[in-house]
Amino acid sequence: MKEKEILEMQRLIDEGVRKAQYRLWQRAGAARQSLVVCRGGKIMEMIPDVDQWVEDSFSGDPLARRKQR
């Protein structure tokens, strides 16, 4: 495979991961549930604040935007 093809595939994979994170974040927020994640070797409970999201905005890391209990 060419370097350009590899980069395009990686971009598509990253985009899919961001969309999946967004949907999980939205679903947890709508159900008023928290998410438990491991970040940097630490276990964190995150509470989604659904109001901060603009629909169809997939830029950035949705788990980085959080409220902690």
N, C-alpha and C positions, 0 to 999 in steps of 0.2 A: 504494500500500500504506500501511496505517496504521503508525504508529510501533511499536505493540504487536506487530503481525505481524512487522515487521522484527526487533525484538528477540528474538522467539521463534525465528525462522529462524536468527539468529546464534547463539543458545544451542544449538540443535540441531547446527549446524555445528561449534561449539567442542567439544561433547560427542563428536561423531564423530571429530574430530581427536585428542582425548585417548584415546579407545578405540583408535584406530589406533596411536598412539605406544606405548600400553601393550602391545598385541599384538606390535609390533616389538621392544620391549624384552624381553618374555618370550621370544620366539623366539630372539633373539640370546643371551640368558642360557642358555637350554636347550641351544643349540648351542655354548656356550662360545666365542662370538665377540665381538668388540668392534664398536662403532658409531663411525663418523667423522661428526661434525656440525660445522656452522659456526654459532658463537654469537658475536654481537657483533663479527663480522668476524674472528674467530679460529677456526682449525681445531683441533678437539679430538678425541682418541680416548677413548671412554668404554667402560668395562667394566661390563656389567650385573651387579648383585648380586641375583639372582632371589630369594634367601631373604628379602630385606627386604620383598617385596611380599606383601600379603594379597590373595588371589584376589578378583576382582570389585571391587577398589578403584580407581576411576577418578578420584579427586580429585587435583587438583594436576597439575603437570607432571612426567611420569616422567623426562624427560631432566634435570631439575633435581636429581633424586636419583641420584647417580652416584658411582662411584669412578674416579679418574683414575690412569692408569699413571704 
